[in-house]
Amino acid sequence: MKIPAEALLFDNDGTLVSSMESVYRCWTRWAREYGITAEDFARVELHGRPAVEIAADLLPAAVVPEAVARIEQLEVEDVAGGVVLLPGTAELLDSLPADRWAVVTSATRRLAEARLEEVGIRPKNLIAADDITRGKPDPEPFLLGARRLGVRPEGCVVFEDAPAGLAAGRAAGMRTVALTTTHPATELSADVVVRDLSAVSAQVSGAGLEITAAE
């Protein structure tokens, strides 16, 4: 399938990189520290959501700021050796002009930059949890990404592995490509579903981009 685009917006964890083992290791430790039961912890969706929203689902409001700072610290300390590039990431990003793509992540800027630096990705444009007031599935993060790149929302293609992120992309009026790196295809609603970014290539022209995705 070929998709015309003006710019590409990438989620980070589960799309460009994988740090899932680190995420669950750190959040499990965090939950123990804050006395959260296994049952309560299991009912909360971790992937693709800002830490402040997760903490707010599990803890009293007065504790949330301290708890968010703690999980950020745990995850930043666990970055070394805990992040790997997913297939196709380096090849696709290397084929794109720096001003035609952005990373749009639910992580804080400090954590996102640490994870990206670990694998040698240095985006010109990064939208992080610090930049927004409403996280995915709200469209705000992707709409901000489009504004930062100076393109129309309808000219963007979103690459995501999480249902919340895909919902955000659709709500923003953008085309969506889902990766089955963390969820089965049956849980993902998108214009195209691929295994990972190794199934995606891009052709660059003066008028924009043409994305080829092998379903």
C-alpha positions as CSV (number, residue, x, y, z in Angstrom):
1,M,0.0,0.0,0.0
2,K,1.3,3.5,-0.9
3,I,0.4,6.5,1.3
4,P,1.2,10.1,0.3
5,A,2.4,12.3,3.2
6,E,3.9,15.6,4.1
7,A,5.4,14.4,7.3
8,L,5.7,11.3,9.6
9,L,4.9,11.1,13.3
10,F,6.4,8.2,15.3
11,D,5.6,6.9,18.7
12,N,8.8,5.9,20.4
13,D,8.6,2.8,22.7
14,G,7.2,-0.2,20.8
15,T,7.5,1.7,17.5
16,L,11.1,2.9,17.1
17,V,12.6,1.1,20.1
18,S,11.7,-1.5,22.6
19,S,12.2,-1.0,26.3
20,M,9.3,-3.1,27.5
21,E,11.4,-5.3,29.8
22,S,12.7,-2.2,31.5
23,V,9.2,-0.6,31.7
24,Y,7.7,-3.6,33.4
25,R,10.7,-4.0,35.7
26,C,10.6,-0.4,36.8
27,W,6.8,-0.1,37.1
28,T,6.6,-3.4,39.1
29,R,9.2,-2.1,41.6
30,W,7.4,1.3,41.7
31,A,4.1,-0.4,42.5
32,R,5.6,-2.4,45.3
33,E,7.2,0.8,46.8
34,Y,3.8,2.5,46.8
35,G,1.9,-0.5,48.2
36,I,-0.2,-1.1,45.1
37,T,-1.8,-4.5,45.0
38,A,-1.0,-6.8,42.1
39,E,-4.8,-6.8,41.2
40,D,-4.9,-3.0,41.0
41,F,-1.7,-2.8,39.1
42,A,-2.9,-5.4,36.6
43,R,-6.0,-3.5,35.7
44,V,-4.1,-0.4,34.5
45,E,-2.9,-0.1,31.0
46,L,0.7,1.0,31.1
47,H,1.6,1.2,27.4
48,G,1.2,4.4,25.4
49,R,0.0,6.6,28.3
50,P,1.7,9.3,30.3
51,A,3.1,8.3,33.7
52,V,1.0,11.0,35.4
53,E,-2.2,9.5,34.2
54,I,-1.2,6.0,35.3
55,A,-0.2,7.2,38.7
56,A,-3.5,9.2,39.0
57,D,-5.4,5.9,38.3
58,L,-3.7,4.2,41.2
59,L,-2.8,6.7,43.9
60,P,-4.3,9.7,45.8
61,A,-3.9,13.0,44.1
62,A,-1.6,14.4,46.7
63,V,0.9,11.6,46.1
64,V,0.9,11.7,42.3
65,P,3.7,14.3,41.7
66,E,6.2,12.5,44.0
67,A,5.2,9.1,42.5
68,V,5.7,10.4,38.9
69,A,9.1,11.8,39.8
70,R,10.0,8.4,41.3
71,I,9.0,6.3,38.2
72,E,10.9,8.7,35.9
73,Q,14.0,8.3,38.0
74,L,13.7,4.5,38.1
75,E,13.3,4.3,34.3
76,V,16.1,6.8,33.5
77,E,18.4,4.8,35.7
78,D,17.4,1.6,33.9
79,V,18.0,2.9,30.3
80,A,21.6,1.6,29.9
81,G,21.2,-1.8,28.3
82,G,17.4,-1.6,28.6
83,V,16.6,-0.2,25.2
84,V,17.0,-1.7,21.7
85,L,16.2,-0.5,18.2
86,L,13.3,-2.3,16.6
87,P,13.8,-3.8,13.1
88,G,13.7,-1.2,10.3
89,T,13.9,1.9,12.5
90,A,17.4,3.0,11.6
91,E,16.9,2.4,7.8
92,L,13.6,4.3,7.7
93,L,14.8,7.3,9.7
94,D,18.0,7.5,7.8
95,S,16.0,7.8,4.6
96,L,14.0,10.8,5.8
97,P,14.9,14.5,5.9
98,A,15.2,15.7,9.6
99,D,12.4,18.2,9.1
100,R,9.9,15.7,7.8
101,W,9.5,13.6,10.9
102,A,9.0,13.9,14.7
103,V,8.9,11.6,17.7
104,V,5.6,11.9,19.6
105,T,5.9,10.0,22.9
106,S,4.0,9.7,26.2
107,A,7.2,9.6,28.1
108,T,8.7,12.7,29.7
109,R,11.3,14.6,27.7
110,R,14.1,13.5,30.1
111,L,13.2,9.8,29.7
112,A,12.5,10.0,26.0
113,E,15.8,11.7,25.3
114,A,17.7,9.1,27.4
115,R,16.1,6.2,25.6
116,L,16.7,7.7,22.1
117,E,20.3,8.7,23.0
118,E,20.9,5.1,24.1
119,V,20.3,3.8,20.6
120,G,21.7,6.8,18.7
121,I,18.5,8.5,17.6
122,R,18.5,12.3,17.8
123,P,15.3,13.7,16.4
124,K,15.1,17.4,15.4
125,N,11.6,17.4,16.7
126,L,10.4,15.6,19.9
127,I,6.9,16.0,21.5
128,A,7.0,14.6,25.0
129,A,4.6,14.5,28.0
130,D,6.0,17.8,29.3
131,D,4.7,19.5,26.2
132,I,1.0,18.6,26.5
133,T,-2.0,18.8,28.8
134,R,-3.8,15.8,27.5
135,G,-2.1,12.5,26.5
136,K,-3.1,9.9,24.0
137,P,-5.8,8.9,23.1
138,D,-6.4,12.6,23.0
139,P,-5.2,14.0,19.6
140,E,-3.3,16.9,21.3
141,P,0.2,15.3,21.1
142,F,-0.1,14.6,17.3
143,L,-1.7,17.9,16.5
144,L,1.2,19.6,18.3
145,G,3.7,17.5,16.3
146,A,2.1,18.6,13.0
147,R,2.3,22.3,14.1
148,R,5.9,21.9,15.1
149,L,6.7,20.5,11.6
150,G,4.6,23.2,9.9
151,V,2.3,20.7,8.1
152,R,-1.4,20.1,8.0
153,P,-2.7,17.3,10.3
154,E,-4.3,15.5,7.2
155,G,-0.8,15.5,5.6
156,C,0.7,13.4,8.5
157,V,1.0,9.7,8.9
158,V,1.2,8.3,12.4
159,F,3.1,5.2,13.3
160,E,2.0,3.5,16.5
161,D,1.9,0.2,18.3
162,A,-0.7,1.0,21.0
163,P,-4.5,1.3,20.6
164,A,-4.4,4.6,22.6
165,G,-1.9,6.1,20.2
166,L,-3.8,4.9,17.1
167,A,-7.0,6.4,18.5
168,A,-5.1,9.7,19.0
169,G,-3.9,9.7,15.4
170,R,-7.4,9.0,14.0
171,A,-8.8,11.8,16.2
172,A,-6.2,14.2,14.8
173,G,-7.5,13.4,11.3
174,M,-4.2,11.6,10.3
175,R,-3.6,8.4,8.4
176,T,-2.3,5.6,10.7
177,V,0.1,2.7,10.4
178,A,-0.1,0.1,13.2
179,L,2.8,-2.1,14.2
180,T,2.2,-5.5,15.8
181,T,5.2,-5.2,18.1
182,T,3.3,-5.1,21.3
183,H,-0.4,-5.9,20.5
184,P,-2.0,-8.4,18.1
185,A,-3.5,-7.1,14.9
186,T,-7.0,-7.8,16.2
187,E,-6.5,-5.1,18.8
188,L,-5.3,-2.5,16.4
189,S,-7.5,-0.2,14.2
190,A,-5.4,1.5,11.5
191,D,-5.3,2.3,7.8
192,V,-2.4,-0.2,7.5
193,V,-1.1,-2.9,9.9
194,V,2.5,-4.1,9.6
195,R,4.8,-6.3,11.7
196,D,7.4,-3.5,12.3
197,L,9.1,-0.7,10.4
198,S,11.1,-3.1,8.3
199,A,7.9,-3.4,6.3
200,V,7.9,0.4,5.6
201,S,9.9,2.4,3.1
202,A,9.8,6.1,2.1
203,Q,10.5,7.9,-1.2
204,V,11.3,11.6,-0.8
205,S,10.4,14.3,-3.4
206,G,10.1,18.0,-3.4
207,A,6.4,17.7,-3.0
208,G,6.5,15.4,0.0
209,L,6.8,11.7,0.8
210,E,5.4,8.5,-0.5
211,I,5.2,5.7,2.1
212,T,5.1,2.1,1.0
213,A,3.9,-0.3,3.6
214,A,3.8,-4.1,3.1
215,E,0.8,-5.5,4.9
